[in-house]
Amino acid sequence: MRILFIGCVQSSYILLDKLLEVHADIAGVITKSQSAFHSDFKDLAPLCEEKGIKYQYVKNVNDEESIRFIRKIHADVGFCFGWSQLIQKNIIDEFPKGMIGFHPAELPYNRGRHPIVWALALGLKNTASTFFKIDKNADTGDILLQRSIKISYEDDANTLYSKIMEVAREQVEELVRGLECDSLVTKRQSSNKGNAWRKRGIDDGKIDFRMSGRSIYNLVRSLTRPYPGAHIEFDGREYKVWKVCEIERDGFENIEPGKIIEVYQDGSFDVKTGDNVIRVLECDAIDIKKGEYFLP
């Protein structure tokens, strides 16, 4: 079964590497040479060159150059794992077995953008690794494989990413074998169930200390590396925050949110939130003093 692979992020690399490990027939790869859009961008060309696989750099997967490359490959199925553009129907129709997508969420719930970030920012307890048939809409096609994944309080973007990819690596081998012998049982997504997450903007990453301590903790862990980081604003400048923890402290009920309660020698500091205290453990170097305020 000849596979055309499309991807340009870290998860794309991980899944392509696994496919090669299990000797899947990767007939060609479409990727990008650079991307300012993806914080976890990964050029797949070096791996292709190492393994002797034909590849094509594109800016838009639906452009004529992509179609020409796809037609030269004569693949049976397309795998699109880690690509931000919707695939047009004329591209999907080039593959006898259709196109398969990957989404790290429990479809039909949580379709759309930034699934790992939203899951952590919202404090969800579970997510999933899902492979599905690509259709004309985003993340709405029939489900081929889905496995639930627990999210712990200690998880952040990096650890959850690793959890999901560990499961996805196992699934992608099952996917190939199932497609080869037509043994996969599909599950249609209900149009009456589910939701779609919107695109996040820079303001979604701003810490407002009127928020609860738990909301701030969830926001910071959702945007930590490999993502761009949450941020605070102080004295007209923006400072990235990579790690915080919740502190249960009595006696601060009358203190306003945003007040700096303590600054420690290691650079960490405590700030009053809307309901308690948060300790900033790792952030850009910032010159602050006890008693100053982070204002909204």
ZIKALIN-V45176 format. One record per backbone hydrogen bond with DSSP energy under -0.5 kcal/mol. CO is the residue of the C=O (numbers start at 0). NH is the residue of the N-H. Records with the same first field share a line. If there is no record, write none. Layout:
CO = NH, NH
This chain:
0 = 24
1 = 75, 76
2 = 4, 26, 27
3 = 78
4 = 29
5 = 80
7 = 41
8 = 12
9 = 13
10 = 14
11 = 15
12 = 16
13 = 17
14 = 18
15 = 19
16 = 20
17 = 21
18 = 23
19 = 22
23 = 25
24 = 2, 26
27 = 4
28 = 55
29 = 6
30 = 57
36 = 38
37 = 40
39 = 9
43 = 47
44 = 48
45 = 49
46 = 50
47 = 51, 52
53 = 28
55 = 30
59 = 62
62 = 65, 66
63 = 67
64 = 68
65 = 69
66 = 70
67 = 71
68 = 72
69 = 73, 74
75 = 96
76 = 3
77 = 79, 99
78 = 5, 80
79 = 81, 101
81 = 7
87 = 90, 91
88 = 92
90 = 93
91 = 94
93 = 95
94 = 97
97 = 77
98 = 133
99 = 79
100 = 131
102 = 104, 129
104 = 106
105 = 108
107 = 110, 194
110 = 196
113 = 117
114 = 118
115 = 119
116 = 120
117 = 121
118 = 123
119 = 122
124 = 150
126 = 148
127 = 129
128 = 146
129 = 102
130 = 143, 144
131 = 100
136 = 134, 138, 139
141 = 132
142 = 186
144 = 130
146 = 128
148 = 126
149 = 151
151 = 154
155 = 159
156 = 160
157 = 161
158 = 162
159 = 163
160 = 164
161 = 165
162 = 166
163 = 167
164 = 168
165 = 169
166 = 170
167 = 171
168 = 172
169 = 173
170 = 174
171 = 175
172 = 176
173 = 177
174 = 178
175 = 179
176 = 180
177 = 182, 183
178 = 181
183 = 185
186 = 142
189 = 192
194 = 110
196 = 112
200 = 203
201 = 204
202 = 205
204 = 230
205 = 207
206 = 208
207 = 210
210 = 273
211 = 215
212 = 216
213 = 217
214 = 218
215 = 219
216 = 220
217 = 221
218 = 222
219 = 222, 223
220 = 156
222 = 228
223 = 226
229 = 240
230 = 206
231 = 238
233 = 236
236 = 233
238 = 231
239 = 283
240 = 229
242 = 280, 281
244 = 278
246 = 248, 276
251 = 254
255 = 258
257 = 293
258 = 260, 271
259 = 290
261 = 269
263 = 266
267 = 263
268 = 279
269 = 260, 261
270 = 277
271 = 257
275 = 272
276 = 246
277 = 270, 279
278 = 244, 280
279 = 268
281 = 241, 242
285 = 287
288 = 291
291 = 259
292 = 294
